[in-house]
Amino acid sequence: MYFTNTNDAHKEKEPSSSPVPSAPPQPPQFEYPPPAATGIPVNSIHQFDHHPVPQPTIHIPSQSPVPWSTGLCNCFSDISTCCLTFWCPCVTFGRIAEIVDRGSTSCGVSGAIYMLILCMTGCSCIYSCFYRSKLRGQYFLEESPCTDFCIHCCCEECALCQEYTELKNRGFDLSIGWHGNVERQNRGVATPPTVQAGMNR
């Protein structure tokens, strides 16, 4: 009879104790230098956004309005203007309006509108007070002694005389209109000196 050793049979069934190969080794890692910085840093961008560059400030010196060259009640200082305004206020106003509008409207048209409003409503001051405001804006004159509307509403003739005389004192010949004054200036004709504010107070 042939007998086999059971221990040898068990040994053949047992797995071999040889070492199992492990995972392949990781490749060596090299340290590279950091990339060079380019462009604008992020911090500087945020700093620019939160702190804008201040803009230069332009300081314009304040200027106070200048007084009129004549008073409101000095109508009789110029007799010819006083008589013209008393008998034909539409002519006085038309001449003032042509100079103030720098020739864009004629004396005849402005005077006709003034007379039409005066005949229809009796309140030509509604129209003439706007030209007083425009004249003041051109020469930076005082709004004195009260508002333009009140002056024309209460003293229409005195207001027209004051405005007419103011333009005359500034070198205008109102009888020849705006274009006549321009031609005279181009020919080199000397104009009357402008009355300085504060000399006739």
Z-matrix of the N, CA and C atoms (Angstrom, degrees):
N
C 1 1.463
C 2 1.517 1 109.28
N 3 1.305 2 111.35 1 148.92
C 4 1.472 3 116.69 2 -175.59
C 5 1.499 4 107.27 3 -115.43
N 6 1.283 5 118.84 4 118.22
C 7 1.472 6 125.31 5 -179.27
C 8 1.530 7 108.97 6 -109.51
N 9 1.322 8 111.08 7 139.11
C 10 1.501 9 117.20 8 176.94
C 11 1.498 10 109.12 9 -107.18
N 12 1.230 11 117.03 10 150.11
C 13 1.461 12 123.99 11 179.66
C 14 1.521 13 109.02 12 -81.43
N 15 1.336 14 113.64 13 118.50
C 16 1.479 15 118.71 14 -179.22
C 17 1.503 16 112.01 15 -63.88
N 18 1.304 17 115.55 16 -32.35
C 19 1.492 18 118.13 17 179.40
C 20 1.516 19 110.55 18 -63.95
N 21 1.322 20 116.61 19 -38.33
C 22 1.458 21 118.44 20 178.70
C 23 1.514 22 111.22 21 -67.84
N 24 1.361 23 116.27 22 -33.52
C 25 1.475 24 118.15 23 178.67
C 26 1.500 25 111.09 24 -67.19
N 27 1.371 26 115.91 25 -41.09
C 28 1.476 27 118.92 26 178.20
C 29 1.504 28 110.57 27 -64.95
N 30 1.280 29 117.21 28 -34.61
C 31 1.456 30 119.61 29 -179.51
C 32 1.515 31 110.87 30 -67.51
N 33 1.320 32 115.22 31 -33.88
C 34 1.461 33 116.38 32 -179.94
C 35 1.514 34 111.51 33 -70.59
N 36 1.384 35 117.46 34 -32.05
C 37 1.465 36 119.89 35 -179.82
C 38 1.520 37 112.63 36 -78.20
N 39 1.281 38 119.21 37 -25.69
C 40 1.475 39 121.15 38 -179.29
C 41 1.534 40 109.74 39 -65.39
N 42 1.275 41 115.31 40 138.49
C 43 1.494 42 118.37 41 178.33
C 44 1.488 43 110.27 42 -65.91
N 45 1.239 44 111.81 43 152.00
C 46 1.468 45 118.00 44 179.77
C 47 1.512 46 109.37 45 -71.97
N 48 1.264 47 113.31 46 141.92
C 49 1.470 48 119.68 47 -178.03
C 50 1.523 49 111.99 48 -90.61
N 51 1.325 50 117.90 49 24.43
C 52 1.473 51 119.78 50 179.68
C 53 1.529 52 108.61 51 -73.75
N 54 1.278 53 119.75 52 145.45
C 55 1.485 54 123.20 53 -176.00
C 56 1.518 55 111.00 54 -65.82
N 57 1.405 56 114.88 55 137.33
C 58 1.482 57 122.74 56 178.53
C 59 1.514 58 108.27 57 -83.08
N 60 1.317 59 117.56 58 133.97
C 61 1.493 60 117.97 59 179.91
C 62 1.522 61 111.16 60 -65.16
N 63 1.355 62 117.95 61 135.54
C 64 1.481 63 123.42 62 -178.90
C 65 1.532 64 109.46 63 -85.83
N 66 1.398 65 116.00 64 -179.54
C 67 1.483 66 122.08 65 -179.50
C 68 1.510 67 109.02 66 -66.12
N 69 1.333 68 116.32 67 152.09
C 70 1.480 69 118.47 68 -179.61
C 71 1.520 70 110.90 69 -62.38
N 72 1.259 71 118.17 70 147.59
C 73 1.484 72 121.08 71 -177.30
C 74 1.532 73 110.89 72 -69.22
N 75 1.346 74 114.47 73 146.72
C 76 1.472 75 121.36 74 178.70
C 77 1.522 76 109.63 75 -68.26
N 78 1.340 77 115.37 76 142.28
C 79 1.476 78 116.87 77 177.66
C 80 1.514 79 110.67 78 -66.37
N 81 1.257 80 116.12 79 149.52
C 82 1.482 81 118.23 80 -178.80
C 83 1.531 82 110.13 81 -65.56
N 84 1.331 83 116.45 82 138.54
C 85 1.458 84 123.11 83 179.39
C 86 1.518 85 109.66 84 -98.25
N 87 1.330 86 112.91 85 134.67
C 88 1.465 87 119.09 86 -179.89
C 89 1.526 88 109.89 87 -108.10
N 90 1.242 89 116.41 88 143.75
C 91 1.468 90 122.07 89 178.29
C 92 1.520 91 108.84 90 -90.24
N 93 1.361 92 113.81 91 117.56
C 94 1.460 93 119.29 92 178.57
C 95 1.524 94 109.50 93 -96.09
N 96 1.332 95 117.59 94 151.02
C 97 1.491 96 118.86 95 177.69
C 98 1.523 97 110.41 96 -69.40
N 99 1.324 98 117.98 97 147.76
C 100 1.482 99 120.42 98 -179.15
C 101 1.528 100 110.32 99 -63.47
N 102 1.345 101 116.94 100 148.44
C 103 1.470 102 119.37 101 -179.88
C 104 1.519 103 111.24 102 -65.09
N 105 1.316 104 114.36 103 149.45
C 106 1.470 105 119.86 104 -179.55
C 107 1.521 106 109.65 105 -68.75
N 108 1.330 107 115.94 106 140.82
C 109 1.470 108 121.24 107 -179.34
C 110 1.510 109 109.78 108 -75.70
N 111 1.329 110 115.71 109 134.43
C 112 1.468 111 121.09 110 177.59
C 113 1.523 112 109.28 111 -130.33
N 114 1.324 113 117.27 112 158.57
C 115 1.459 114 121.97 113 176.59
C 116 1.513 115 111.72 114 81.94
N 117 1.351 116 115.17 115 -160.64
C 118 1.465 117 122.12 116 -177.47
C 119 1.510 118 108.39 117 -93.98
N 120 1.335 119 118.72 118 130.13
C 121 1.469 120 119.83 119 178.47
C 122 1.517 121 111.02 120 -59.81
N 123 1.330 122 115.39 121 149.56
C 124 1.460 123 120.72 122 -178.39
C 125 1.513 124 110.76 123 -63.85
N 126 1.324 125 116.67 124 -38.28
C 127 1.460 126 119.55 125 -178.71
C 128 1.514 127 111.45 126 -62.33
N 129 1.341 128 115.13 127 -39.02
C 130 1.457 129 117.74 128 -178.42
C 131 1.511 130 110.98 129 -68.74
N 132 1.357 131 117.54 130 -31.84
C 133 1.460 132 120.14 131 178.80
C 134 1.516 133 109.91 132 -66.12
N 135 1.345 134 117.17 133 -46.69
C 136 1.461 135 119.79 134 178.59
C 137 1.516 136 111.03 135 -64.32
N 138 1.302 137 115.59 136 -37.17
C 139 1.457 138 118.31 137 179.05
C 140 1.520 139 110.43 138 -65.27
N 141 1.314 140 117.09 139 -36.46
C 142 1.475 141 120.30 140 179.07
C 143 1.525 142 110.49 141 -68.08
N 144 1.372 143 114.88 142 -37.99
C 145 1.457 144 117.95 143 -178.79
C 146 1.514 145 111.61 144 -68.17
N 147 1.318 146 117.57 145 -38.38
C 148 1.450 147 120.56 146 -176.16
C 149 1.521 148 112.06 147 -83.81
N 150 1.310 149 118.27 148 -21.28
C 151 1.467 150 121.39 149 -177.37
C 152 1.527 151 108.26 150 -128.79
N 153 1.352 152 117.60 151 80.91
C 154 1.476 153 118.99 152 179.69
C 155 1.513 154 111.71 153 -67.49
N 156 1.318 155 114.60 154 156.16
C 157 1.459 156 120.30 155 179.95
C 158 1.520 157 108.93 156 -70.78
N 159 1.316 158 120.36 157 125.35
C 160 1.472 159 121.40 158 -179.04
C 161 1.514 160 111.56 159 -66.23
N 162 1.345 161 115.97 160 139.02
C 163 1.449 162 121.85 161 178.84
C 164 1.526 163 109.59 162 -87.35
N 165 1.330 164 116.25 163 147.36
C 166 1.465 165 118.04 164 179.03
C 167 1.521 166 111.18 165 -67.97
N 168 1.311 167 116.59 166 141.11
C 169 1.452 168 123.26 167 -178.77
C 170 1.518 169 108.97 168 -101.82
N 171 1.341 170 114.76 169 130.07
C 172 1.459 171 121.11 170 178.89
C 173 1.517 172 108.16 171 -98.31
N 174 1.305 173 117.23 172 120.55
C 175 1.446 174 122.98 173 179.51
C 176 1.524 175 108.96 174 -97.70
N 177 1.337 176 115.64 175 118.32
C 178 1.453 177 120.95 176 177.92
C 179 1.521 178 108.01 177 -98.84
N 180 1.305 179 117.44 178 121.19
C 181 1.464 180 118.63 179 -178.27
C 182 1.526 181 110.54 180 -64.83
N 183 1.323 182 115.60 181 135.42
C 184 1.449 183 120.72 182 178.89
C 185 1.519 184 110.37 183 -74.72
N 186 1.325 185 115.49 184 140.92
C 187 1.446 186 121.23 185 -178.96
C 188 1.514 187 108.54 186 -123.89
N 189 1.314 188 117.11 187 130.38
C 190 1.449 189 121.21 188 179.42
C 191 1.520 190 109.37 189 -84.30
N 192 1.334 191 117.91 190 147.81
C 193 1.472 192 120.42 191 179.34
C 194 1.521 193 111.54 192 -60.29
N 195 1.323 194 115.28 193 148.51
C 196 1.467 195 120.95 194 -179.44
C 197 1.519 196 108.84 195 -95.51
N 198 1.322 197 118.34 196 151.44
C 199 1.471 198 120.68 197 179.43
C 200 1.525 199 112.05 198 -75.08
N 201 1.298 200 116.01 199 162.81
C 202 1.461 201 122.11 200 176.00
C 203 1.526 202 109.02 201 -69.98
N 204 1.317 203 115.76 202 154.16
C 205 1.468 204 119.37 203 -179.66
C 206 1.518 205 112.10 204 -72.64
N 207 1.337 206 117.32 205 -23.09
C 208 1.468 207 121.78 206 175.75
C 209 1.515 208 109.13 207 -132.90
N 210 1.314 209 115.46 208 159.21
C 211 1.452 210 120.11 209 178.76
C 212 1.520 211 111.83 210 -79.92
N 213 1.323 212 114.65 211 166.20
C 214 1.459 213 119.63 212 -178.72
C 215 1.522 214 111.82 213 -66.42
N 216 1.314 215 117.53 214 -32.42
C 217 1.466 216 121.53 215 -176.55
C 218 1.525 217 113.04 216 -99.00
N 219 1.324 218 117.39 217 13.69
C 220 1.476 219 120.58 218 178.43
C 221 1.527 220 111.06 219 -92.82
N 222 1.316 221 115.84 220 45.07
C 223 1.471 222 119.32 221 -176.95
C 224 1.526 223 111.58 222 -66.23
N 225 1.329 224 116.70 223 -35.48
C 226 1.463 225 120.07 224 -173.92
C 227 1.530 226 112.38 225 -81.70
N 228 1.330 227 117.47 226 2.01
C 229 1.469 228 118.26 227 175.06
C 230 1.515 229 111.40 228 -70.29
N 231 1.326 230 117.65 229 -22.73
C 232 1.466 231 122.96 230 175.98
C 233 1.526 232 106.88 231 -128.77
N 234 1.331 233 116.94 232 96.66
C 235 1.454 234 122.05 233 -173.16
C 236 1.525 235 111.56 234 -64.60
N 237 1.324 236 117.71 235 -40.23
C 238 1.466 237 120.05 236 -178.55
C 239 1.523 238 111.57 237 -63.15
N 240 1.320 239 117.42 238 -43.09
C 241 1.467 240 120.76 239 177.91
C 242 1.517 241 110.71 240 -66.61
N 243 1.338 242 116.32 241 -37.19
C 244 1.462 243 120.16 242 -179.66
C 245 1.528 244 110.78 243 -64.78
N 246 1.332 245 117.66 244 -44.14
C 247 1.461 246 120.90 245 179.96
C 248 1.523 247 111.71 246 -67.64
N 249 1.336 248 116.53 247 -40.37
C 250 1.456 249 120.03 248 178.78
C 251 1.515 250 110.87 249 -62.27
N 252 1.319 251 116.85 250 -41.81
C 253 1.466 252 120.74 251 -177.95
C 254 1.522 253 110.88 252 -71.76
N 255 1.322 254 117.67 253 -34.53
C 256 1.461 255 120.42 254 -178.43
C 257 1.528 256 111.15 255 -70.02
N 258 1.342 257 117.32 256 -42.31
C 259 1.455 258 121.05 257 -176.58
C 260 1.531 259 112.33 258 -89.70
N 261 1.293 260 118.58 259 -35.44
C 262 1.482 261 121.69 260 -176.89
C 263 1.528 262 109.77 261 -135.81
N 264 1.332 263 118.01 262 72.61
C 265 1.477 264 118.82 263 179.89
C 266 1.524 265 112.79 264 -63.37
N 267 1.325 266 116.43 265 -25.11
C 268 1.470 267 118.46 266 179.93
C 269 1.525 268 111.04 267 -66.44
N 270 1.345 269 117.71 268 -33.03
C 271 1.458 270 120.84 269 178.37
C 272 1.529 271 110.07 270 -70.50
N 273 1.333 272 116.21 271 -45.03
C 274 1.467 273 119.75 272 177.99
C 275 1.519 274 110.96 273 -59.18
N 276 1.318 275 116.50 274 -46.41
C 277 1.453 276 119.22 275 -179.35
C 278 1.525 277 111.52 276 -66.30
N 279 1.339 278 117.37 277 -40.72
C 280 1.463 279 120.18 278 -179.55
C 281 1.522 280 111.76 279 -60.62
N 282 1.323 281 117.19 280 -39.97
C 283 1.470 282 120.29 281 178.64
C 284 1.525 283 111.03 282 -68.03
N 285 1.320 284 115.95 283 -40.26
C 286 1.475 285 119.30 284 178.01
C 287 1.524 286 110.21 285 -62.81
N 288 1.339 287 116.30 286 -45.31
C 289 1.468 288 120.45 287 -176.97
C 290 1.524 289 111.36 288 -63.90
N 291 1.326 290 118.47 289 -37.20
C 292 1.465 291 120.18 290 -179.84
C 293 1.525 292 111.42 291 -66.06
N 294 1.337 293 116.65 292 -40.58
C 295 1.471 294 119.31 293 179.25
C 296 1.526 295 110.62 294 -70.50
N 297 1.324 296 116.93 295 -42.67
C 298 1.469 297 120.09 296 -178.46
C 299 1.522 298 110.79 297 -65.85
N 300 1.333 299 117.38 298 -38.06
C 301 1.467 300 121.40 299 178.52
C 302 1.521 301 112.93 300 -81.88
N 303 1.329 302 117.16 301 1.38
C 304 1.467 303 123.22 302 177.54
C 305 1.530 304 111.96 303 56.30
N 306 1.335 305 115.00 304 42.88
C 307 1.453 306 120.32 305 174.33
C 308 1.510 307 115.79 306 83.82
N 309 1.322 308 119.16 307 -2.15
C 310 1.469 309 120.25 308 179.96
C 311 1.522 310 111.39 309 -70.88
N 312 1.321 311 117.75 310 -25.86
C 313 1.466 312 122.53 311 172.79
C 314 1.520 313 108.11 312 -123.59
N 315 1.315 314 115.70 313 147.44
C 316 1.462 315 119.75 314 -178.24
C 317 1.522 316 110.71 315 -90.93
N 318 1.320 317 114.13 316 163.02
C 319 1.462 318 120.34 317 178.42
C 320 1.518 319 110.75 318 -62.58
N 321 1.333 320 117.63 319 -41.46
C 322 1.459 321 120.87 320 -177.62
C 323 1.514 322 112.96 321 -64.27
N 324 1.334 323 116.88 322 -43.79
C 325 1.468 324 120.45 323 -178.55
C 326 1.523 325 110.64 324 -66.55
N 327 1.328 326 117.14 325 -46.42
C 328 1.467 327 120.18 326 -179.60
C 329 1.522 328 111.38 327 -64.79
N 330 1.326 329 116.47 328 -40.99
C 331 1.460 330 119.36 329 178.30
C 332 1.514 331 112.49 330 -65.58
N 333 1.346 332 117.74 331 -37.29
C 334 1.463 333 120.95 332 178.71
C 335 1.524 334 111.18 333 -66.68
N 336 1.350 335 116.96 334 -41.25
C 337 1.468 336 119.71 335 177.61
C 338 1.520 337 110.52 336 -63.96
N 339 1.333 338 115.83 337 -41.20
C 340 1.465 339 120.44 338 178.34
C 341 1.530 340 110.28 339 -60.23
N 342 1.325 341 117.64 340 -46.34
C 343 1.472 342 121.08 341 -178.52
C 344 1.511 343 111.51 342 -67.60
N 345 1.330 344 117.55 343 -35.85
C 346 1.456 345 121.06 344 178.92
C 347 1.530 346 111.05 345 -64.60
N 348 1.331 347 115.71 346 -44.48
C 349 1.476 348 119.27 347 178.41
C 350 1.520 349 110.53 348 -65.55
N 351 1.333 350 117.01 349 -37.92
C 352 1.461 351 120.70 350 179.98
C 353 1.531 352 111.22 351 -65.17
N 354 1.335 353 117.76 352 -40.91
C 355 1.461 354 120.67 353 -178.94
C 356 1.526 355 112.52 354 -74.17
N 357 1.316 356 117.12 355 -32.91
C 358 1.461 357 119.99 356 -175.76
C 359 1.522 358 112.35 357 -84.76
N 360 1.316 359 118.06 358 -39.44
C 361 1.465 360 121.25 359 -175.72
C 362 1.524 361 113.37 360 -117.14
N 363 1.310 362 117.28 361 -23.08
C 364 1.457 363 119.75 362 -175.01
C 365 1.510 364 113.16 363 76.23
N 366 1.326 365 117.73 364 6.87
C 367 1.472 366 122.13 365 -177.77
C 368 1.524 367 109.25 366 -122.61
N 369 1.299 368 116.72 367 65.67
C 370 1.467 369 120.43 368 177.35
C 371 1.521 370 112.16 369 -68.54
N 372 1.339 371 115.55 370 -16.23
C 373 1.470 372 119.36 371 179.64
C 374 1.523 373 111.53 372 -63.26
N 375 1.340 374 117.31 373 -24.56
C 376 1.465 375 120.12 374 178.08
C 377 1.521 376 110.71 375 -61.50
N 378 1.329 377 115.60 376 -33.32
C 379 1.466 378 120.99 377 -178.81
C 380 1.526 379 111.88 378 -88.40
N 381 1.328 380 117.11 379 -41.81
C 382 1.469 381 120.57 380 -174.06
C 383 1.524 382 113.22 381 -73.27
N 384 1.337 383 117.70 382 -26.64
C 385 1.469 384 118.94 383 -177.11
C 386 1.527 385 111.06 384 -66.90
N 387 1.327 386 117.81 385 -27.22
C 388 1.468 387 119.58 386 178.85
C 389 1.524 388 111.16 387 -66.56
N 390 1.309 389 117.01 388 -33.52
C 391 1.463 390 119.78 389 179.79
C 392 1.527 391 111.02 390 -75.63
N 393 1.302 392 117.34 391 -28.33
C 394 1.468 393 118.85 392 173.11
C 395 1.528 394 110.09 393 -65.68
N 396 1.327 395 116.27 394 -42.19
C 397 1.470 396 119.76 395 177.64
C 398 1.527 397 110.91 396 -63.77
N 399 1.328 398 116.54 397 -39.43
C 400 1.460 399 120.04 398 179.60
C 401 1.526 400 111.36 399 -67.58
N 402 1.331 401 116.42 400 -38.88
C 403 1.468 402 120.44 401 177.04
C 404 1.519 403 111.01 402 -64.59
N 405 1.319 404 117.15 403 -41.68
C 406 1.462 405 120.22 404 177.90
C 407 1.528 406 111.28 405 -62.91
N 408 1.342 407 116.18 406 -39.33
C 409 1.458 408 119.08 407 179.42
C 410 1.522 409 112.92 408 -65.92
N 411 1.334 410 117.86 409 -33.95
C 412 1.460 411 120.61 410 -179.72
C 413 1.521 412 112.23 411 -70.57
N 414 1.315 413 117.19 412 -36.62
C 415 1.468 414 121.14 413 -176.05
C 416 1.520 415 112.93 414 -113.78
N 417 1.322 416 117.29 415 8.07
C 418 1.463 417 123.46 416 174.81
C 419 1.524 418 110.53 417 54.94
N 420 1.333 419 115.26 418 53.86
C 421 1.456 420 122.20 419 -178.71
C 422 1.523 421 110.68 420 -92.95
N 423 1.320 422 114.76 421 158.33
C 424 1.451 423 120.64 422 -179.18
C 425 1.531 424 110.99 423 -70.43
N 426 1.326 425 115.16 424 147.10
C 427 1.463 426 120.58 425 170.80
C 428 1.518 427 107.41 426 -90.76
N 429 1.308 428 114.77 427 83.01
C 430 1.461 429 121.19 428 -170.69
C 431 1.529 430 109.29 429 -137.22
N 432 1.325 431 117.75 430 147.23
C 433 1.475 432 130.53 431 -0.45
C 434 1.523 433 113.92 432 -82.67
N 435 1.356 434 118.04 433 -8.37
C 436 1.466 435 121.33 434 175.97
C 437 1.525 436 107.68 435 -150.32
N 438 1.303 437 116.79 436 -163.61
C 439 1.463 438 119.79 437 -176.19
C 440 1.531 439 111.10 438 -68.12
N 441 1.321 440 115.12 439 159.25
C 442 1.464 441 120.14 440 -177.31
C 443 1.529 442 111.79 441 -62.44
N 444 1.297 443 117.39 442 -39.75
C 445 1.458 444 119.95 443 -179.36
C 446 1.527 445 111.19 444 -65.45
N 447 1.318 446 116.82 445 -42.71
C 448 1.470 447 120.04 446 -179.58
C 449 1.518 448 111.17 447 -65.52
N 450 1.327 449 117.39 448 -38.09
C 451 1.461 450 120.62 449 179.33
C 452 1.521 451 110.43 450 -64.08
N 453 1.329 452 117.35 451 -46.00
C 454 1.459 453 120.07 452 -179.60
C 455 1.528 454 111.90 453 -72.78
N 456 1.307 455 117.53 454 -29.31
C 457 1.461 456 120.47 455 179.69
C 458 1.524 457 111.05 456 -72.32
N 459 1.331 458 117.03 457 -37.67
C 460 1.472 459 120.90 458 -177.01
C 461 1.523 460 113.00 459 -93.09
N 462 1.341 461 118.03 460 -35.15
C 463 1.467 462 121.79 461 -174.74
C 464 1.522 463 109.12 462 -136.03
N 465 1.334 464 116.53 463 66.73
C 466 1.466 465 120.68 464 -175.88
C 467 1.525 466 111.61 465 -60.47
N 468 1.325 467 117.60 466 -49.38
C 469 1.465 468 120.89 467 -177.56
C 470 1.524 469 111.43 468 -65.62
N 471 1.329 470 116.87 469 -41.35
C 472 1.473 471 119.46 470 179.01
C 473 1.528 472 111.22 471 -64.11
N 474 1.328 473 116.22 472 -38.72
C 475 1.463 474 119.73 473 179.51
C 476 1.523 475 111.16 474 -66.04
N 477 1.339 476 116.97 475 -41.75
C 478 1.460 477 119.98 476 178.91
C 479 1.525 478 110.92 477 -65.47
N 480 1.328 479 117.27 478 -40.32
C 481 1.468 480 120.08 479 177.90
C 482 1.528 481 111.11 480 -63.16
N 483 1.313 482 117.05 481 -41.74
C 484 1.469 483 120.28 482 179.76
C 485 1.524 484 111.11 483 -63.83
N 486 1.324 485 117.80 484 -43.21
C 487 1.468 486 121.34 485 179.72
C 488 1.530 487 111.25 486 -68.02
N 489 1.308 488 116.93 487 -39.92
C 490 1.465 489 121.35 488 178.72
C 491 1.526 490 110.32 489 -62.93
N 492 1.348 491 116.05 490 -45.89
C 493 1.463 492 120.56 491 -179.55
C 494 1.525 493 111.42 492 -67.56
N 495 1.309 494 117.06 493 -34.39
C 496 1.469 495 120.76 494 178.64
C 497 1.521 496 110.65 495 -61.74
N 498 1.317 497 116.96 496 -44.31
C 499 1.464 498 120.36 497 178.94
C 500 1.525 499 111.19 498 -67.55
N 501 1.336 500 117.33 499 -36.97
C 502 1.467 501 119.89 500 176.77
C 503 1.522 502 110.69 501 -63.81
N 504 1.323 503 117.13 502 -42.36
C 505 1.461 504 120.43 503 179.64
C 506 1.524 505 112.80 504 -67.76
N 507 1.316 506 116.83 505 -18.29
C 508 1.468 507 120.96 506 177.31
C 509 1.522 508 112.18 507 -93.33
N 510 1.331 509 117.28 508 10.23
C 511 1.454 510 121.43 509 170.89
C 512 1.506 511 116.12 510 100.65
N 513 1.327 512 119.59 511 7.29
C 514 1.454 513 122.15 512 -178.63
C 515 1.525 514 110.70 513 -93.12
N 516 1.313 515 115.38 514 140.86
C 517 1.459 516 122.25 515 169.26
C 518 1.525 517 106.23 516 -102.91
N 519 1.323 518 116.21 517 99.22
C 520 1.457 519 120.32 518 -171.50
C 521 1.519 520 112.80 519 -69.67
N 522 1.317 521 118.25 520 -17.79
C 523 1.460 522 120.46 521 -178.77
C 524 1.527 523 112.60 522 -72.31
N 525 1.331 524 118.38 523 -20.61
C 526 1.467 525 120.78 524 -178.80
C 527 1.529 526 112.38 525 -102.83
N 528 1.296 527 117.35 526 -0.87
C 529 1.457 528 120.65 527 175.96
C 530 1.529 529 113.51 528 78.61
N 531 1.323 530 114.34 529 179.48
C 532 1.464 531 120.72 530 -177.66
C 533 1.520 532 112.24 531 -66.53
N 534 1.318 533 116.75 532 -47.84
C 535 1.465 534 120.18 533 -176.56
C 536 1.526 535 110.96 534 -67.27
N 537 1.322 536 117.21 535 -34.19
C 538 1.465 537 119.34 536 175.23
C 539 1.508 538 112.13 537 -64.43
N 540 1.324 539 118.09 538 -38.59
C 541 1.467 540 121.00 539 176.89
C 542 1.521 541 111.54 540 -67.16
N 543 1.343 542 116.39 541 -36.19
C 544 1.469 543 119.15 542 178.52
C 545 1.527 544 110.14 543 -66.79
N 546 1.317 545 117.30 544 -43.68
C 547 1.468 546 120.03 545 179.08
C 548 1.522 547 111.05 546 -64.37
N 549 1.302 548 116.62 547 -39.84
C 550 1.462 549 119.36 548 178.17
C 551 1.523 550 111.38 549 -63.65
N 552 1.312 551 116.89 550 -38.49
C 553 1.461 552 119.54 551 178.12
C 554 1.519 553 111.12 552 -68.64
N 555 1.341 554 117.25 553 -37.28
C 556 1.462 555 119.97 554 178.74
C 557 1.527 556 112.26 555 -67.41
N 558 1.312 557 116.70 556 -30.28
C 559 1.464 558 119.89 557 177.07
C 560 1.517 559 112.31 558 -76.59
N 561 1.314 560 116.33 559 -9.92
C 562 1.458 561 119.72 560 177.86
C 563 1.500 562 114.12 561 85.39
N 564 1.319 563 117.49 562 20.35
C 565 1.457 564 120.43 563 177.96
C 566 1.514 565 107.79 564 -74.27
N 567 1.311 566 115.14 565 131.66
C 568 1.457 567 119.66 566 -178.45
C 569 1.512 568 109.54 567 -67.62
N 570 1.325 569 115.57 568 136.92
C 571 1.459 570 121.75 569 177.75
C 572 1.516 571 109.05 570 -101.73
N 573 1.330 572 116.95 571 156.22
C 574 1.465 573 119.80 572 178.49
C 575 1.513 574 109.97 573 -60.06
N 576 1.310 575 117.14 574 145.67
C 577 1.481 576 119.16 575 179.40
C 578 1.512 577 110.79 576 -65.85
N 579 1.329 578 114.15 577 147.48
C 580 1.448 579 120.19 578 178.89
C 581 1.514 580 109.73 579 -75.12
N 582 1.319 581 116.29 580 133.08
C 583 1.463 582 120.77 581 -179.85
C 584 1.513 583 108.62 582 -70.88
N 585 1.314 584 117.23 583 126.00
C 586 1.442 585 121.33 584 -178.94
C 587 1.529 586 109.98 585 -74.57
N 588 1.319 587 114.94 586 138.87
C 589 1.442 588 119.95 587 178.44
C 590 1.516 589 109.81 588 -67.95
N 591 1.321 590 115.07 589 135.70
C 592 1.455 591 119.58 590 179.13
C 593 1.523 592 112.88 591 97.52
N 594 1.340 593 118.86 592 -12.35
C 595 1.454 594 120.34 593 179.52
C 596 1.528 595 111.52 594 -80.87
N 597 1.332 596 116.50 595 -25.01
C 598 1.476 597 119.78 596 -175.48
C 599 1.517 598 112.01 597 -112.00
N 600 1.280 599 116.77 598 29.04
C 601 1.467 600 120.01 599 179.90
C 602 1.511 601 110.48 600 -87.36
